Amino acid sequence: MKILITGGAGFIGCNAAARFIQRGDEVTVLDNLSRPGTGINLQWLGSIGKFKFIDADIRDYSSLNEIFSDPRNSTDDGRESERPGKNYDVILHLAAQVAVTTSVENPRDDLEINVLGTFNLLEAIRRSGQDPIFIFASTNKVYGNLENLDLIEGEKRYSFKDAPDGVSEEEALDFHSPYGCSKGSADQYVRDYFRMYGLRTVVLRQSCIYGPRQFGIEDQGWVAWFIIALLLGKPLTIYGNGKQVRDILYIDDLLNCFDQTIENIETAKGRIYNIGGGLENRISLLEFLDLLSDLTGRKITPAFAGWRPGDQPTYVSDITKAEKELGWKPRTGYREGIERLYDWVGENKNVIQSVINGEI
């Protein structure tokens, strides 16, 4: 297949690119390399195999239009960097502003990247006459704080009283925070481009994804950040009481979901799926710290601070629809996945420290 991955040097993007490259697919990575760690991920991809790289920003419509409509070769830089032209089989749209706190601080950038950038990409595809499979990484934040669902507060976790199977795709949208608004708006544009223009789009409302090559920071990528902070001796702060719950999903399982979506596109096109670890992979922050204490053999005592805006007390995906229609479900239990990530961070501490310091 000929595959374009926007945000392809990010955590999810580079893992997806590596899998497609290893299979022998023709992969093009589009990224503006603005996020710390993307340059390192791009170098790592070069060790996996051959791919094409486009240094571009999805906010620039003229660049996207050129990519899809006017193929032009450029100087070879060792990664076969070029304008690849038309006829992609799959577009995996991962480029985004991904942190709630950043969206609160700079809502304009958040909107321009997540809404305008997605719109630019959809329009460039529509105007080119191509018919690729278009998979969009949306978020559980489109459901807001889920204040309509009653909570049960346990010793170390919250749970839903009225949604024992988790949140389904039938839950009402309630965008909360600029990030929720921008991703939710893009989510709806992607869906509507199937209805109005026939593009084969699929929306995946993802929960917390984690795994190797995730240079997590305090504001985003919390599973990786907790491990990084612990192993590098950084301060560790929990915002809220630590009973917040997420259904975390290991990166390999998300990549399997991409595969199943592509394989079942005739069913999936125009559809929306909640994609997360489900009930079996839900874990609270306090429970996660207990697990890390088991791994390290020492007690972890974090600092506590006030709740952050837009933080959901609990979120668990009801993944029944994806299992029924795509034949997909997670295979990696959270304990196994966390141990894999813990080992990767331990083996790459020097590189991660350099990324945090802004040295690479």
KAQUI-V342438 format. One record per pair of residues at least 4 apart in sequence whose C-alpha atoms are under 8 Angstrom apart, sorted by the first residue. I is the first residue (numbers start at 1). GAP is how many residues later the second one is. D is the distance in whole Angstrom. If there is no record, write none. Layout:
# KAQUI-V342438
I GAP D
I GAP D
This chain:
# KAQUI-V342438
1 24 5
1 25 6
1 87 8
1 88 6
1 89 7
2 23 6
2 24 5
2 25 6
2 26 8
2 85 8
2 86 5
2 87 5
2 88 7
3 22 7
3 23 6
3 24 5
3 25 6
3 85 6
3 86 6
3 87 5
3 88 6
3 89 8
4 23 6
4 24 5
4 25 6
4 26 7
4 84 7
4 86 6
4 87 5
4 88 6
5 8 7
5 12 7
5 22 8
5 23 6
5 24 5
5 25 6
5 86 6
5 87 5
5 88 6
5 89 7
6 7 7
6 23 6
6 24 5
6 25 6
6 85 8
6 86 6
6 87 5
6 88 5
6 89 5
7 6 6
7 22 7
7 23 6
7 24 5
7 25 8
7 86 7
7 87 5
7 88 4
7 89 7
8 4 7
8 5 4
8 6 5
8 8 8
8 9 7
8 21 5
8 22 6
8 23 6
8 86 7
8 87 7
9 4 6
9 5 5
9 20 7
9 21 8
9 22 6
9 24 7
9 29 5
9 30 7
9 32 6
9 33 6
10 4 6
10 25 8
10 27 8
10 28 5
10 31 7
10 204 8
11 4 7
11 27 8
11 30 8
11 201 8
11 202 6
11 203 5
11 204 7
12 4 6
12 82 8
12 202 8
12 239 7
13 4 6
13 81 7
14 4 6
14 27 6
14 28 7
14 31 7
15 4 6
15 198 8
15 236 8
15 240 8
16 4 6
16 239 6
17 4 6
17 10 7
17 12 8
17 28 8
18 4 6
18 27 6
18 30 6
18 31 8
19 4 6
20 4 6
20 5 5
20 6 8
20 7 7
21 4 5
21 5 7
21 6 6
21 27 7
21 28 6
21 29 7
21 30 7
22 26 7
22 27 7
26 25 7
27 24 5
27 25 6
28 23 6
28 24 4
28 25 6
28 26 7
28 56 8
29 22 7
29 23 6
29 24 5
29 25 6
30 23 6
30 24 5
30 25 6
30 26 6
31 22 8
31 23 7
31 24 5
31 25 6
31 26 7
31 64 7
32 23 5
32 24 5
32 25 5
33 5 5
33 6 6
33 22 8
34 4 7
36 179 8
36 319 6
36 320 8
36 322 7
36 324 8
37 4 6
37 178 6
37 318 6
37 323 7
38 4 6
39 4 6
39 321 7
40 4 6
40 320 7
41 4 6
41 172 7
42 4 6
43 4 7
44 4 7
45 4 7
46 4 6
46 5 8
46 33 7
50 29 7
50 30 8
51 28 6
51 29 7
52 27 6
52 28 5
52 29 5
52 30 7
53 26 6
53 27 7
53 28 5
53 29 7
54 27 6
54 28 7
54 29 7
56 4 8
56 7 7
56 8 8
57 6 8
58 5 8
58 6 7
58 37 8
58 55 7
58 59 5
58 60 7
58 62 7
58 63 7
59 53 7
59 54 6
59 57 6
59 58 5
59 61 7
60 4 7
60 57 8
60 60 8
61 4 6
61 56 8
61 59 5
61 60 8
61 63 8
62 4 6
63 4 6
64 4 6
64 56 7
64 57 7
64 60 6
65 4 6
65 5 8
65 59 5
65 60 8
65 63 8
66 4 5
66 5 7
66 17 8
66 19 8
67 4 6
67 16 6
67 17 7
67 18 5
67 19 8
68 16 8
68 17 5
68 18 5
68 56 7
68 57 7
68 60 6
69 16 6
69 17 6
69 59 6
70 15 6
71 12 5
71 13 6
71 14 4
71 15 7
72 10 7
72 11 5
72 12 7
72 13 7
73 9 5
73 10 6
73 11 8
74 7 7
74 8 5
74 9 7
75 6 7
75 7 7
76 4 5
76 5 6
76 6 7
77 4 6
86 42 8
86 44 7
87 43 6
87 44 8
87 45 7
88 42 8
88 43 8
88 44 6
89 42 8
89 43 5
89 44 6
90 42 5
90 43 5
90 44 6
90 45 8
90 172 8
91 41 6
91 42 6
91 43 5
91 44 6
92 42 6
92 43 5
92 44 6
93 41 7
93 42 6
93 43 5
93 44 6
94 42 7
94 43 6
95 19 8
96 17 6
96 18 5
97 6 8
97 13 6
97 16 6
97 17 6
97 82 8
98 81 7
98 122 7
99 4 6
99 80 7
99 120 6
99 121 5
100 4 6
100 77 7
100 78 7
100 79 5
100 80 8
100 119 7
100 120 8
100 209 8
100 210 7
101 4 6
101 118 6
101 207 8
101 208 8
102 4 6
102 5 8
102 8 8
102 117 8
103 4 5
103 5 8
103 6 8
103 7 5
103 74 7
103 75 5
103 76 5
104 73 7
104 74 6
104 75 8
106 4 7
107 4 6
107 71 6
107 72 8
108 4 6
109 4 6
110 4 6
110 5 8
110 68 7
110 69 7
110 72 7
111 4 5
111 5 7
111 67 8
111 68 8
111 71 5
112 4 5
112 5 6
113 4 5
113 5 7
114 4 6
114 68 6
114 69 6
114 72 7
115 4 6
115 67 6
115 68 7
115 70 6
115 71 5
116 4 6
117 4 6
118 4 6
118 68 6
118 72 8
119 4 6
119 67 7
119 70 7
120 4 6
121 4 6
122 4 6
122 68 7
122 71 8
123 4 6
124 4 6
125 4 7
125 5 6
125 6 8
126 4 7
126 71 8
126 73 7
131 68 6
131 69 7
132 67 8
132 68 7
133 66 8
133 67 5
133 68 6
133 69 8
133 129 7
133 132 7
134 65 8
134 66 6
134 67 5
134 68 6
135 66 6
135 67 5
135 68 6
135 69 7
135 123 8
136 51 8
136 54 7
136 65 7
136 66 6
136 67 5
136 68 6
137 66 6
137 67 5
137 68 6
137 69 7
138 45 6
138 46 7
138 49 6
138 65 6
138 66 5
138 67 4
138 68 6
139 41 8
139 44 7
139 45 8
139 65 7
139 66 4
139 67 5
139 68 6
140 4 8
140 65 5
140 66 6
140 67 6
140 134 8
140 175 8
141 4 8
141 34 7
141 35 7
141 38 8
141 39 5
141 43 8
142 31 6
142 32 6
142 33 5
142 34 7
142 38 5
142 39 7
142 41 7
142 42 5
143 28 7
143 29 7
143 30 5
143 31 5
143 32 6
143 33 8
144 29 7
144 30 5
144 31 5
144 32 5
144 36 7
144 166 7
144 168 7
145 29 8
145 31 7
145 165 7
145 166 7
145 167 5
145 168 7
146 28 8
146 166 7
149 11 7
149 12 7
149 13 6
149 14 7
150 10 6
150 11 5
150 12 6
151 7 6
151 8 6
151 9 5
151 10 5
152 6 6
152 7 5
152 8 6
152 9 6
153 4 6
153 5 5
153 6 7
154 4 6
154 5 8
156 86 7
156 87 5
156 128 7
156 130 6
156 131 7
157 85 8
157 86 4
157 87 6
157 88 6
157 126 8
157 127 6
157 129 8
157 130 8
158 85 6
158 86 6
158 87 6
158 126 8
158 155 7
158 156 6
159 86 8
159 155 6
160 4 6
160 6 8
160 154 7
163 4 7
165 114 7
165 151 8
165 152 8
165 153 6
166 112 7
166 113 7
166 149 7
166 150 5
166 151 5
166 152 4
167 4 7
167 148 7
167 149 6
167 150 5
167 151 5
168 106 7
168 149 7
168 150 5
168 151 7
169 103 7
169 104 7
169 105 6
169 149 8
175 5 5
175 6 5
175 9 6
176 4 5
176 5 6
176 134 6
177 4 6
177 132 7
177 133 6
178 4 6
179 4 6
180 4 6
181 4 6
182 4 6
183 4 6
184 4 6
185 4 6
186 4 6
187 4 6
187 16 7
188 4 6
189 4 6
190 4 7
190 11 6
190 12 7
190 13 7
191 4 7
191 10 6
191 11 7
191 12 7
191 79 6
191 80 7
191 81 8
192 4 6
192 5 8
192 78 8
193 4 5
193 5 6
193 6 6
193 8 7
194 4 4
194 5 5
194 6 6
194 7 6
194 75 7
194 76 5
195 4 8
195 75 7
200 65 8
200 69 5
200 70 6
201 68 5
201 69 5
201 70 8
202 59 8
202 66 6
202 67 5
202 68 6
202 69 5
202 70 6
203 67 8
203 68 6
203 69 5
203 70 6
204 68 6
204 69 5
204 70 6
204 71 6
205 67 7
205 68 6
205 69 5
205 70 6
206 68 6
206 69 5
206 70 6
207 39 7
207 40 7
207 41 7
207 42 7
207 67 8
207 68 6
207 69 5
207 70 8
207 109 8
207 110 7
208 13 8
208 38 7
208 39 7
208 40 5
208 41 6
208 68 7
209 12 8
209 39 6
209 40 5
209 41 6
209 42 6
209 45 8
209 67 8
210 4 7
210 11 7
210 13 6
210 14 7
210 38 7
210 39 6
210 40 5
210 41 6
210 131 8
211 13 7
211 39 6
211 40 5
211 126 7
211 127 8
211 129 7
211 130 5
212 39 8
212 128 8
212 129 5
212 132 6
212 133 8
214 7 7
214 10 6
215 6 8
215 9 7
215 10 7
215 137 7
215 140 8
216 4 6
216 5 4
216 6 6
216 7 8
216 8 5
216 9 5
216 12 8
217 4 6
217 5 7
217 7 8
217 8 5
218 4 6
218 7 6
220 5 8
221 4 6
222 4 6
223 4 7
224 4 6
224 117 7
225 4 6
226 4 6
226 10 7
227 4 6
227 65 8
227 115 6
227 118 7
228 4 6
228 6 8
228 117 6
228 121 8
228 124 8
229 4 6
229 5 4
229 6 6
229 7 6
230 4 6
230 5 8
230 6 7
231 114 8
231 115 7
231 118 8
232 117 7
232 121 8
235 67 8
235 68 8
236 66 5
236 67 6
237 65 5
237 66 5
237 67 5
237 68 7
238 4 6
238 47 8
238 64 7
238 65 6
238 66 5
238 67 6
239 65 6
239 66 5
239 67 5
239 68 5
239 69 6
240 4 8
240 64 7
240 65 6
240 66 5
240 67 4
240 68 7
241 63 7
241 66 8
242 42 7
242 43 5
242 44 5
243 41 5
243 42 6
243 43 6
243 70 7
244 40 5
244 41 6
244 68 7
244 69 5
244 70 5
245 37 6
245 38 5
245 39 4
245 40 7
245 68 7
245 69 4
245 70 6
245 71 8
246 36 5
246 37 6
246 38 6
246 68 6
246 69 5
246 70 6
247 29 6
247 30 5
247 31 6
247 32 7
247 33 8
247 34 5
247 35 4
247 36 6
247 68 7
247 69 5
247 70 7
248 28 6
248 29 5
248 30 8
248 33 6
248 34 6
248 35 7
248 86 7
249 4 7
249 5 7
249 27 5
249 28 5
249 32 7
249 81 7
249 83 8
249 85 7
250 4 7
250 27 8
250 82 6
250 84 7
250 87 6
251 4 6
252 4 6
253 4 6
253 76 8
253 77 5
253 78 6
253 79 7
254 4 6
254 21 8
255 4 6
256 4 6
256 72 8
257 4 6
257 69 8
257 71 6
257 72 8
258 4 6
259 4 6
260 4 6
260 66 6
260 67 7
260 68 7
261 4 6
261 7 6
261 65 6
264 4 6
264 61 8
264 62 6
265 4 5
267 4 8
267 58 7
267 59 8
268 4 8
268 57 7
268 58 7
273 46 8
273 48 7
273 49 6
274 43 6
274 44 7
274 45 6
274 47 8
274 48 7
275 42 6
275 43 8
275 44 6
275 47 7
276 40 7
276 41 6
276 43 7
276 54 8
277 4 5
277 5 7
277 39 8
277 40 7
277 53 6
278 4 7
278 38 6
278 39 5
278 40 6
278 41 6
278 52 8
279 37 7
279 38 7
279 39 8
280 53 8
281 52 6
281 53 6
282 34 7
283 4 6
283 5 6
284 4 6
285 4 6
286 4 6
287 4 6
288 4 6
289 4 6
289 11 7
290 4 6
290 10 8
291 4 6
291 44 8
292 4 6
292 8 8
293 4 5
293 5 5
293 6 5
293 7 6
294 4 7
295 44 8
307 4 7
319 4 6
319 10 7
320 4 6
321 4 6
321 5 8
322 4 5
322 5 7
322 6 6
322 7 7
323 4 5
323 5 5
323 6 6
324 4 8
332 4 7
332 5 6
333 4 6
334 4 6
335 4 6
336 4 6
337 4 6
338 4 6
339 4 6
340 4 6
341 4 6
342 4 6
343 4 6
344 4 6
345 4 6
345 7 8
348 4 6
349 4 6
350 4 6
351 4 6
352 4 6
353 4 6
354 4 6
354 5 5
354 6 6
355 4 6
355 5 5
